[in-house]
Amino acid sequence: MANMAQAIRMALHFGEENLDVTDIFGQDVGAPLGGVFTATQGLKNTWNTPLDERGIVSTAIGLGLAGERCVAEIQFCDYIFNTIDLLKYAGNLNWSCNGNYNLPITLMTPVGAGIRGSVYHSHSFDAWATKIPGWKIVMPSTPLDAYGLMLSAIEDPNPVMFLKPKALLRVKGEELIPGEPDTEKALKAAIDAPLGDRSKWSPNWPKVKDFRIEIGKAKILEEGDDLTIVSYGRPLPLCQKIAKEHEASIEVIDLRSLYPYDWNTLYKSIYKTKRVLFVNEETEVTNFAEHLSYRVVNSDLFYRIDSPPRVLAGKNVPGIGLHPNLEEASVPYENEILKEVNDVLQVVP
């Protein structure tokens, strides 16, 4: 089974061959590295940029205005903050031009903790991203979803931000990508560059097929009746593990698309279970899940739920320390999620 980095790579290859992707670029995106997480290794339209995030976003905007489909990468989301004004411009374009111009660009960037990246390589960006009007925001949690969401992002006529959870990029999936070789060994031999000299290496791409995950559609991973957990990215597998092992009946929803988000699926689940816990690793102040909680209590769900909506998020600290104890005290890990689940379940209506 492919891991998420391999899935993204195969999706980008499909995009080059079938969806008119003309440029894939960013810091170390081209040869010989193929991206810091190897998600762009072996692709034919990759090229390396200077260490200039504003230049990367500006170039993507220019290519999009010229009618090209491109995929740009900011190497870590920790360094995307100096491009906010450009992201705002890109998001505003279609609206301010009354729909007369499109901007078919995909901007991908790794996000979140879980790799012991310390202060400068552990930020989240999901709450910030959802505050920039005009962008669609997706964050896959499995390789298959990464593949399907990337193809949907590439073909979208306007800007899509593809947030890659760093901690999940090396995690193998449980479902084959359509056209993927049957064994991990065969896939690795076909598309993973060897160590050392790569000057004569080229990938032997499998005949991957078109497969889409619709932007704006959540996925129910575990069905339950006592509690709904809504998550995405790195904490999601932890939530699913807890749901499988807990004596209570817990429903787990992978949001997948942060904007537009699948309110219909959330509504139906919360209406059924009468309790909801939102889990992510963005800082707790002005967290995206606060908006979802607000929507719960400002709908008729307010009269249905047996417990106030809960948000479990990262601590409101400027950065995350290098030591594992510091990281685990800063963003949700299994023990903290389990404690919050038990607390929600014990609330008496």
Buried (B, 14 or more C-beta within 10 A) or exposed (E): BBBBBBBBBBBBBBBBEBBEBBBBBBBBBBBEBBBBBBBBBBBEBBEBBEEEBEEBBBBBBEBBBEEBBBBBBBBBBBBBEEBEEBBBBBBBBBEEEEEEBBBBBBBBBBBBBBBBBBBEBBBBBBBBBBBBEBBBBBBBBBBBBBBBBBBBBBBBEBBBBBBBBBBBBEBBBEEBBBBBBEEBEEBEEBBBBEEEEBEEBEBEBBEBEEBEBEBBBBBBBBEBEBBBBBBBBBBBBBBBBBBEEBEBEBBBBBBBBBBEBBBEBBBBBBBBBBBBBBBBBBBBEEBBBBBBBEBBEEBEBEEBBBBEBBBBBBEEBEBBBEEEEBBBBBBBBBEBBBEBBEEBBEEEE
